[in-house]
Amino acid sequence: MFPQTVFPETARINEDGQLLIGGCNTLELADQYGTPVYVLDEVTLRARCRSFVQEFQQRHAASQIVYAAKAYINPALAQIFDQEGLGLDVVSGGELAIARAAGFPLERVYFHGNNKGPEELAEAVAQGIGRVVVDSFHELELLDRIAADAGKVQDILLRVSPGIDPHTHSHTTTGILDSKFGIPIETGDAAAAIRQALAASNLKLQGLHFHLGSPIFELEPYRAATELVLRFAAGFREEGLELREFSPGGGFAIAYTRDQKPPEVGEYAETIVSTMISTCRDLDMALPQLIIEPGRSIIGPAGVALYRVGVIKDIPGVRKYVSVDGGMGDNIRPALYQAVYEVVAAGMADREPEEKVTIAGKYCESGDLLATDIMLPRVGAGDIIAIPAAGAYCPSMASNYNLNPRPPIILVKDGESRLIRRRESYQDMMLCDVI
Ligand SMILES: *Cc1c(COP(=O)(O)O)cnc(C)c1O
């Protein structure tokens, strides 16, 4: 059975068993743009944006959806997020530069990161970034000085660490005590940071932020952390903390495989908003603006990676390796987090699986495997395979390892395809080399 739930909503199979995305035949896209290629379905991308906006705003009108750019961003996509009314969460001067290049309204840009550099902070302040989400005492002092030098008062949020485990991979857990992110509540540091922020003459503390990790398949961690952080914030009212903004971050899960059933956006929204409303009522606290930061759950389901099969190595009784023309250079998630994916033979997407294979990349690492022991119809050299749910943390984590050019990104809609990032050339890869 074709795993429709992990593909973009426009995915169809034509009468010849070929996979279409956004009305475009994936086999033709592979021929036209070469492989590997990342296909983004514009309908799914915009639908995910609208779903977040609607589900949160219908429950709490003062909700701002802020796309976490690190999942993947480029100028064309930044313009789409702007059109959908989203803000942008950036974690580097590079991501901020994309926002600027796209003409993204900087008042809706939030600057995150556990170790922002002084130059990055100075650029952000000078350019008029909306919020800096401060992650440490060092950054409080640094930013206060930078804002003073620029003659500005910078709006900030403080990122606290609530000490709540979201039960996801240890590499993507961020809100527990033992984490490089956030100022811990349980050590008393968060309290001290709030006092320091309130006292800083060139910083304006607008509220608190936390981010638990990703992907989070459970609702309870959001409920528990929302209540905990709001109760914590209420303790500082007398000292002058007015919680105008509150952010429970992102981390909303998506289905990578057919058996995964993440909560709907509405369920995350209901959990967070109802907890916020009931806790604020209990504390007699005004409702803050809610800032929600989805990354993966916006762009992940919109993306499909296409690869061409090359060498097949069958080791009888051991394993059959099907090698493709991409791998860890464009998708490091299986190697980094043991991430699992569905794989579909794009030219025979309706065919029942016949054999167990392992999809290997072309990189010089034995761990460069995109999918291990998955079932596929029999494929041969030249066939196209599709890996769905590949929009997030694949091109954005891509590298030039082995000096393979990074793949192009295309946007598809209504049977039309548009290149929004071309394939790198060998020349591109040598641009920074000094000969
Ligand atoms: C990474 C990150 C996000 C987005 O996480 P997703 O899993 O992509 O939704 C949101 N907020 C912060 C602070 C992050 O670091």
The ligand as a MOL file (V3000), in Angstrom:
LIG
                    3D

  0  0  0     0  0            999 V3000
M  V30 BEGIN CTAB
M  V30 COUNTS 15 15 0 0 0
M  V30 BEGIN ATOM
M  V30 1 C 14.5660 24.0680 16.4610 0
M  V30 2 C 13.7050 25.0170 17.2060 0
M  V30 3 C 12.3660 25.1480 16.8780 0
M  V30 4 C 11.6890 24.3260 15.8280 0
M  V30 5 O 11.7040 22.9620 16.0970 0
M  V30 6 P 10.8700 22.0120 15.1210 0
M  V30 7 O 11.0540 20.6670 15.6620 0
M  V30 8 O 11.4580 22.1360 13.7620 0
M  V30 9 O 9.4640 22.4650 15.1850 0
M  V30 10 C 11.6140 26.0950 17.5470 0
M  V30 11 N 12.1760 26.8680 18.4930 0
M  V30 12 C 13.4660 26.7720 18.8320 0
M  V30 13 C 14.0140 27.6560 19.8580 0
M  V30 14 C 14.2710 25.8490 18.2080 0
M  V30 15 O 15.5500 25.7350 18.5580 0
M  V30 END ATOM
M  V30 BEGIN BOND
M  V30 1 1 1 2
M  V30 2 1 2 3
M  V30 3 2 2 14
M  V30 4 1 3 4
M  V30 5 2 3 10
M  V30 6 1 4 5
M  V30 7 1 5 6
M  V30 8 2 6 7
M  V30 9 1 6 8
M  V30 10 1 6 9
M  V30 11 1 10 11
M  V30 12 2 11 12
M  V30 13 1 12 13
M  V30 14 1 12 14
M  V30 15 1 14 15
M  V30 END BOND
M  V30 END CTAB
M  END
